[in-house]
């Protein structure tokens, strides 16, 4: 298993936990990982860059942590205050503003 694959797993669970707890989508592991107790994320990011030179890291330790975070994600989902259904009109308006904004800056 590569550092890239482990980082992907962390990104999925950390983003999901943050979303369930706050309602905000934040995909930056440097922000979300420390909030759920993954303090070694910088080392793992560096190892991803260094994989081309055979950097070794403790895969089992990280997979164990990801499994623990999957449980936290499940609990966060069960206790989330987010609505079951999105307000379709609000989502459509947001996407229109987003697309129009990107055209204005292009």
N, C-alpha and C positions, 0 to 999 in steps of 0.2 A: 504494500500500500504506500502511496506517495503522500508527501506533506500536502500537496494540492488537494487530494481527495479528502484528507482529514480536515483541512481548512474549509472545504465545501460543506462537510457535515456540520462543523461548528457554525458556519454562517447560517445554515438553514435553521438549526435549533435556537441559536442566539437571537436571530431576527424574529423568529416566531414568538419566543418568550417575551422579547421587548414589545412586540406588537400587542400581544395579549394583555400585558400589564399596563401599557401606556396608550395604546391606540395609534402609536407612531411607527412608521416603517423606517428603520435604521439598519442598513446592511453593513456598515463599517464595523468589522470585528474589533478594531482598536477601541471602539466606543462600547459595543455591546458585550464583548467577552468578559471584561473585568467586572461588569455588573452582575454576572452570574458565576463568578468565582474562577474564571479561566484567566489566570494572571500570566501564563507563559505564552500568550498568543504571539508576542513579538518574536520570540525565539522560533516558533513554528513558522511564522511568515519568513523569517530569515532562512530557515532550512529549506523552504520552498524555492527560494532564489538560488540556494546553494546545491539543490538536488543535482545539478549538472556536474557537481564535483563529489558526488556520493556522500552527502551529509547524512549522518545517522540520527534518528530520533526514536523515542520510545512510543511506538505505535500502539501497543496494548494500553498504556497509560491513557493516551488520548481517546482511544475507542471506549474505554471504561467511562471516561468523563462524558463523552457524547451520549452514551446510554443513560447515564444519570440525568443529563440535561433533557433527554427525551421525556423522562418521567416528569421533570419540572415543567416542560412544555405542556404535557397532558394536564397537569394540575392547573397551570396558568389558564389553559383553555376552559377548563371546567369552572373556574372562578372569574373568568373575564366578564367585564361589564359591557363589552362590545355587543351591538345588536346582532341577532341571528341573521337578519337580512339587511343588506345595504339599502340606503335610500337611493333608488335608481336615478331619480331626477338629479340629486346632488352629485352623484358620480358622473353622470353625463355632463353636467355643467362644469365640473372640475376638469374633465378630459378636454372639453372644448377650450377652456381658459388655458390649459397647459399647451395644447397644440397651437393655439393662436399666439401664445407667448413665445414659443420656440420659432415660429415663423417670423415674428417681429425681430428676433435677435439673430436670425440667420443671414 
